[in-house]
Structures are given as structure tokens and as C-alpha cells.
Amino acid sequence: MKNILTLNAISPVINDVFDASYNVANDATNPVGIMLRSFKMHDYKLDENTIAIARAGAGTNNIPVQEYAEQGVVVFNTPGANANAVKELVLAALLISSRNIINATDWVKTIKGQGDEVGKLVEKGKAQFAGQEIKGKTLGVIGLGAIGALVANAALDLGMKVCGYDPFLSVGAALKLSSEVKVVKELNDIAKNCDYITIHIPYIPDQNKGLINAGLIRKMKDGVILINCARGEIVDNNDIIKATESGKVAKYVVDFPSDELIGVKNVICIPHLGASTEEAEDNCAVMAAKQLIDYIENGNVVNSVNYPTCSMPRTTEHRLVILHKNTKNILAQITGTVGNEGINISNLTNQSKGDYAVTILDIDNKVSEDAIKNIAQVDNIIKVRVI
């Protein structure tokens, strides 16, 4: 029986993914794998039997991914599984920020009890909540991954013009974009030319903390509307508060409330509802479970945030999965050591990403414990698994 520990409530649809050889529970001991959502693992004592962690969601700021990479623990996330849910919230943000809907509905509550006068009061008071249409306006999309592409295409369908910025735009992501999306090379082009700007990039503390700050805001159009359903830290709160108070930014819609933002004029705080739909939670849970199972049973790594994507179909009964540092001649050292142990390699694949790499070897014969120990002693080997 393989134990899977859940550190948060996970959608019960995973019960249809894990077969009877797995025990999935919030009190599972000695787990081979862990599933979670927002549980903070930075001070968590990891069991020595745990080889993989699956985050049912995209962000992994709550997981010490670098530390786990050094321990040979593969961390997975589920990019794209909640993309439609976030897209729909962004579309809602476009509309509520343009039509002053929240202030208007709050005002309506103040005329409760006015009886037959309600109709007259509505007609008299509605002018103060006049807004603007999004049709014909230009939307700037920062980040054109799974969510950004969906937002860009949907905005076109609503009659908007769309500019996109993504310095790491992949071929696969580009193919999902409508040809009508104008992709620009500089973030300043988004700032200067867009009536609305929406953010869809992952938060990387040493790279994009406070990316949207006073300097960039000054380059934006007067009255721009900014939407942040990515991560709160990407926007400098002090700078955005000053911008909304001055009117430079007409509205700031953020899915990550903080104490200083709550109650600020022209700031609309949403309580992190981006992926909070039944469908998104189911999609993330299923995707996370399948990735976890594939790694446990086959050693295939797909959608890891700390190791490269590396997978191949099984061609033999026995398989070696080796996690190691991405160093010169390491593959030759691995295959040479495996050969010296009298193990014939039938098929192999190797992939690297940054400092880390994965090598998968399909082998013709069973491996002894001594052979495993000898392979593990090769310099820069982090973990050796036999499947």
C-alpha cells in the first residue's frame, strides 16, 4: 500500500484516480507522496520516505522547492488546470471596474424602505455611477501563458483590442493566441498604449517583486484600469494606492487583499477567488494526482517546478530513475557506472533544467542493492530510484 498524505482538503474526485494500491488520507503516515493546496511547507518536517509533492494549483510559493530539489523531492504543480476559472474572474473584473457596479449596488441598499419612491430615487441617483464600455478599448495582457492567452482571446471576442507582452513566450503558447493579438517586445509598450492592463505572470521574488511600481505607472495612460489576478506582490501597494488616490489609475482590482489595500478608494479587493470554482478544484486535483502517480509508478516527471520535464514509455520491466545535478560528463559517469555493475541499458532519456537533471534508464535485469549504492555514490547524484 502506497500512502499519500493530504495537507489540505482535496477534491474527492481523486478517489477515482488513485486505485486500491493507494491510501489517500489527511493522517497518512510515512507518505511516498503529498498533495496540498495552500498549506505552508517551509517549516514542515518532511518524511524521509516522501519522494514527490503535488500542488493542486499553479503557485508554489508555499513550498520550499529549492530545498526539496536538493533532497531529491520532485515538486509538481498544475499549470492551466484552473485557467478558465481565472479567465472568467478577469472578465468579471473588467466589467465591475468599468461599470461601477459594486458602488452602485451598495448605494441601492441605502434606499431600502423608501417604498414607492424607490423607482424615482433610482432614476435620480444612477447618474453618479455611469461607467464606460470595454468594447473598442485596448487591453494589455502581461504574461501570455495558459491564463493570459485565454484572457486575450476572450477580450477580442468582447470587441476589445489586445496587446500582449511575454519575454518567455513559448511556441506552444503562441499557437493558442489569436492572430489578432498584437505581441509587443517591451513592457513600456503595454503601459503607454493600453486602457486596461491585466497581469498573468508567476511571482518570482528576486525577479518581479514590485514590477508594477511608480515608475511604470507614470508611463500608463491617465485613468487606466489595472487587474491583478496573478500575485499581490507583483504590484507595489504603496505606489498603487497613491496612483488610485490621484486618479492616475481609475481602478485597481486585486484578487489578493492586504490590510493596506482594503477600503482604499478605487481599489476593489476580491478574496482570492481566481481558482475558487468546483470545476477548477476538480481539474487541479485530477491533474496533480495523475502526475504524482506517474512519477511514483514510472518515474516520469511532467510539470515539475524544480526538475525538468523528463518522461518516456516503459520498454522493460525494470527502470532506474536518477535525479542529479546538471554537471559536465554526468551522463557518461552514470551510464559507465551502470555498465560496470553488469546492467544492460535498453533505453534511456535525459533532460536538464538549470542546476538539476533527470535521467531515466530502462534496463534488462534486476538491480542489486549494492549496485544501487554504487550508482548513488557517483558525484552529484541526488537520488536513485528503482521501479
C-alpha positions in Angstrom: 0.0 0.0 0.0 1.4 3.4 -1.0 0.4 6.2 1.4 -0.5 9.7 0.0 -0.8 12.4 2.6 -3.2 15.3 2.0 -2.3 18.5 3.8 -5.4 20.4 2.6 -8.9 19.3 1.7 -8.6 18.0 -1.8 -11.5 17.4 -4.2 -12.9 13.9 -3.7 -12.6 13.3 -7.5 -9.1 12.0 -6.8 -10.7 8.8 -5.4 -11.5 7.9 -9.0 -7.8 8.5 -9.9 -6.0 6.6 -7.2 -6.6 2.8 -7.4 -6.8 0.4 -4.4 -3.0 0.2 -4.1 -3.0 3.7 -2.7 -4.1 5.0 0.7 -5.0 8.7 0.4 -5.7 10.4 3.7 -5.0 13.5 5.8 -3.4 11.3 8.5 -1.4 9.0 6.3 2.0 8.1 7.8 5.3 7.6 6.0 3.8 9.0 2.8 5.5 8.4 -0.5 3.7 11.5 -1.9 1.9 14.6 -0.6 -1.0 16.5 -2.1 -1.8 20.0 -1.0 -3.2 23.4 -2.0 -2.2 26.4 0.3 -0.6 24.6 3.2 2.7 26.3 4.1 5.5 23.8 4.0 8.5 26.0 4.7 8.7 24.9 8.4 7.2 21.4 7.7 9.3 18.4 8.6 9.3 16.2 5.6 9.1 12.4 6.0 12.2 10.6 4.6 10.0 8.3 2.5 8.4 11.2 0.6 9.7 11.4 -3.0 7.2 13.8 -4.5 4.8 16.7 -3.7 1.9 17.7 -5.9 0.4 21.2 -5.5 -3.3 21.3 -6.8 -2.8 24.7 -8.3 -0.2 26.8 -10.1 1.6 28.8 -7.4 4.2 27.1 -5.3 5.3 30.0 -3.0 4.1 27.9 0.0 6.6 25.1 -0.8 10.5 25.3 -0.4 11.0 24.0 -3.9 14.8 24.6 -4.0 15.4 22.9 -0.7 13.3 19.9 -1.9 15.3 19.7 -5.1 18.5 19.3 -3.1 16.7 16.5 -1.2 15.6 14.7 -4.4 11.9 15.5 -3.8 10.1 16.4 -7.0 7.5 19.2 -6.7 4.7 19.3 -9.2 2.1 21.9 -9.9 -0.9 22.0 -12.3 -0.5 24.9 -14.8 -3.6 25.5 -16.8 -5.9 23.4 -14.8 -7.6 26.5 -13.3 -7.0 28.7 -16.3 -10.7 29.0 -17.3 -11.8 29.9 -13.8 -9.2 32.7 -13.6 -10.1 33.9 -17.0 -13.7 34.3 -16.1 -12.8 36.2 -12.9 -10.7 38.6 -15.0 -13.6 39.2 -17.4 -15.8 39.9 -14.4 -13.1 42.4 -13.1 -13.2 44.1 -16.5 -16.9 44.7 -16.2 -17.2 45.6 -12.5 -14.3 48.1 -12.8 -15.8 49.7 -15.9 -19.5 50.0 -14.9 -19.1 50.9 -11.2 -21.3 48.0 -10.3 -20.1 47.5 -6.7 -20.5 51.1 -5.6 -23.9 51.2 -7.4 -25.3 48.1 -5.7 -24.0 49.3 -2.4 -25.9 52.6 -2.9 -29.1 50.8 -3.8 -29.1 49.2 -0.3 -29.3 52.8 1.2 -32.7 53.4 -0.3 -34.2 50.3 1.2 -37.5 51.2 2.9 -38.4 54.1 0.6 -41.5 52.3 -0.8 -42.9 53.7 -3.9 -40.1 56.3 -4.1 -37.5 53.7 -4.9 -38.0 54.0 -8.7 -37.7 57.8 -8.6 -34.6 57.6 -6.4 -33.0 55.1 -8.7 -33.6 57.3 -11.8 -32.3 60.3 -9.9 -29.2 58.6 -8.4 -28.0 56.4 -11.2 -26.0 59.1 -13.0 -23.3 59.1 -10.3 -22.5 55.5 -11.3 -22.1 56.0 -15.0 -19.3 53.9 -16.5 -17.7 53.1 -19.7 -17.9 50.2 -22.2 -15.0 47.9 -22.8 -15.7 47.4 -26.5 -13.2 49.2 -28.6 -10.8 49.8 -25.6 -7.3 48.3 -25.6 -6.4 45.6 -23.1 -2.7 44.9 -22.2 -2.0 41.3 -21.1 1.2 40.8 -19.2 2.1 37.1 -19.5 0.7 35.0 -22.3 0.7 31.6 -20.7 -2.4 29.4 -20.2 -4.4 32.1 -18.4 -3.1 35.1 -20.3 -3.9 33.5 -23.7 -7.5 32.7 -22.7 -8.0 36.2 -21.4 -6.6 37.8 -24.5 -8.8 35.7 -26.9 -11.9 36.3 -24.8 -11.3 40.0 -24.7 -11.1 40.0 -28.5 -14.5 38.2 -28.6 -15.9 41.1 -26.4 -14.8 43.6 -29.0 -11.6 44.8 -27.3 -8.2 45.4 -28.9 -5.5 43.3 -27.3 -1.7 43.8 -26.8 0.3 41.1 -25.1 3.8 41.0 -23.5 5.7 37.9 -22.6 9.5 37.7 -23.0 9.4 34.0 -22.4 6.5 33.2 -24.9 6.8 29.6 -26.0 5.8 28.3 -29.4 3.0 26.2 -27.8 1.6 29.3 -26.0 1.9 31.4 -29.2 -0.1 28.9 -31.1 -3.0 29.3 -28.7 -3.1 33.0 -29.2 -5.4 34.6 -31.8 -3.6 36.2 -34.6 -5.4 39.4 -33.7 -3.4 39.8 -30.5 -0.5 42.2 -31.0 2.5 40.9 -29.2 4.9 43.7 -28.1 8.6 43.4 -27.1 8.6 45.9 -24.3 6.6 46.3 -21.1 6.6 50.0 -21.7 4.5 49.4 -24.8 1.8 47.9 -22.7 2.0 50.8 -20.2 1.8 53.5 -22.8 -0.9 52.2 -25.1 -3.5 50.3 -23.0 -6.7 51.4 -21.3 -6.8 48.2 -19.2 -3.9 46.1 -18.0 -4.1 42.6 -16.6 -1.3 40.6 -15.0 -0.7 36.8 -15.6 2.8 36.0 -14.7 4.2 33.8 -11.9 5.6 35.7 -8.9 9.4 35.3 -8.6 10.6 37.3 -5.6 14.1 38.2 -6.9 12.8 39.0 -10.4 9.4 40.7 -10.4 8.5 41.8 -6.9 7.0 45.3 -7.4 7.2 45.1 -11.1 4.3 47.4 -11.3 5.6 50.4 -9.5 5.5 54.2 -9.6 8.0 54.4 -12.5 5.9 52.1 -14.7 2.6 53.6 -13.6 3.8 57.1 -14.6 4.1 55.8 -18.2 0.5 54.5 -18.2 -2.5 56.3 -19.6 -4.4 58.5 -17.2 -7.4 56.6 -15.9 -6.0 53.2 -16.7 -7.7 50.2 -15.0 -5.3 47.6 -13.6 -6.3 44.0 -12.8 -4.1 41.7 -10.7 -5.2 38.0 -10.5 -1.6 36.8 -10.5 0.0 37.6 -7.2 -0.3 40.6 -4.9 3.5 41.1 -4.6 3.9 41.9 -8.3 2.3 45.3 -7.7 3.8 47.7 -5.2 1.0 48.5 -2.8 2.2 51.9 -1.7 2.6 53.1 -5.3 -0.8 51.7 -6.5 -2.5 53.4 -3.5 -1.0 56.8 -4.5 -2.0 56.2 -8.1 -5.6 55.4 -7.3 -6.0 58.3 -4.9 -4.6 60.7 -7.5 -6.8 59.2 -10.3 -3.9 58.2 -12.4 -5.2 54.6 -12.0 -9.0 54.7 -12.2 -9.5 51.3 -10.6 -7.2 48.6 -9.2 -8.9 45.2 -9.0 -6.8 42.7 -7.0 -7.5 39.1 -6.1 -5.0 39.3 -3.1 -6.3 41.6 -0.4 -3.9 43.1 2.1 -4.6 45.2 5.1 -3.4 48.4 3.5 -5.5 47.9 0.3 -8.8 47.1 2.0 -11.1 50.1 2.0 -8.9 52.3 -0.3 -10.9 54.4 -2.7 -11.0 52.9 -6.2 -9.4 49.6 -5.1 -11.6 46.6 -5.4 -10.3 43.7 -3.3 -11.6 40.2 -4.2 -10.9 37.4 -1.6 -8.7 35.2 -3.8 -11.5 33.7 -5.9 -9.4 33.1 -9.0 -9.5 29.3 -8.9 -12.4 29.0 -6.5 -14.8 27.1 -8.6 -15.8 23.5 -8.3 -14.6 22.8 -11.8 -11.1 24.3 -11.2 -10.6 22.5 -7.9 -11.6 19.2 -9.6 -9.3 19.8 -12.6 -6.3 20.7 -10.4 -6.9 17.7 -8.1 -7.1 15.2 -11.0 -4.1 16.7 -12.8 -2.0 16.7 -9.6 -3.0 13.1 -8.8 -2.1 11.8 -12.2 1.3 13.5 -12.2 2.0 12.1 -8.8 1.0 8.5 -9.8 3.1 8.7 -13.0 6.2 9.7 -11.1 5.7 7.1 -8.3 5.0 4.2 -10.7 7.0 5.2 -13.8 9.4 7.9 -12.7 8.1 10.3 -15.4 8.4 14.0 -14.5 5.8 16.3 -16.0 5.0 19.8 -14.8 7.7 19.9 -12.1 8.8 23.3 -10.8 12.2 22.1 -9.5 13.2 19.4 -12.0 13.0 19.2 -15.8 10.2 17.5 -17.7 11.5 14.0 -18.5 9.5 11.0 -19.5 9.4 8.0 -21.8 7.2 5.0 -22.3 8.2 1.8 -20.4 10.1 -0.6 -22.6 11.3 -3.1 -20.0 10.2 -4.4 -16.7 12.9 -2.7 -14.7 13.6 1.1 -14.6 16.2 3.3 -12.9 15.2 6.9 -12.2 18.2 9.2 -11.3 17.9 12.7 -10.0 21.2 14.6 -10.2 23.0 17.9 -10.7 23.3 19.2 -14.2 27.1 18.9 -14.4 29.6 18.2 -17.2 30.0 14.5 -18.1 27.5 13.4 -15.5 25.5 11.3 -18.0 28.7 9.4 -19.1 29.5 8.8 -15.4 26.0 7.4 -14.8 26.0 5.1 -17.8 29.5 4.0 -17.2 28.8 3.1 -13.6 25.6 1.3 -14.5 27.5 -0.7 -17.2 30.3 -1.6 -14.7 27.6 -3.1 -12.5 26.7 -5.5 -15.3 23.4 -3.8 -16.1 22.4 -3.6 -19.7 20.6 -0.3 -20.7 17.8 -0.9 -23.1 16.6 2.6 -23.5 17.3 6.0 -21.8 16.3 9.6 -21.8 18.0 12.6 -20.0 16.8 16.2 -19.5 18.1 19.1 -17.6 16.8 22.4 -16.4 19.1 24.9 -14.6 21.1 23.2 -11.9 19.2 19.9 -12.0 18.6 17.0 -14.3 16.7 13.7 -14.6 17.9 10.5 -16.2 15.6 7.6 -16.9 17.1 4.2 -17.8 15.1 1.2 -18.9 17.2 -1.8 -18.0 17.1 -5.5 -18.9 17.8 -7.0 -15.5 17.0 -6.6 -11.8 19.4 -4.3 -9.8 21.1 -5.4 -6.6 21.2 -3.2 -3.5 25.0 -3.0 -3.8 24.7 -1.8 -7.4 22.2 0.9 -6.3 24.6 2.1 -3.6 27.5 2.3 -6.0 25.4 4.3 -8.5 24.3 6.6 -5.8 27.9 7.3 -4.8 28.7 8.9 -8.2 29.4 12.6 -7.7 26.4 14.9 -8.0 23.9 12.1 -7.8 21.0 13.3 -5.6 18.6 10.3 -5.6 18.4 6.9 -7.3 15.1 5.1 -7.6 14.4 1.5 -8.8 11.0 1.0 -10.2 
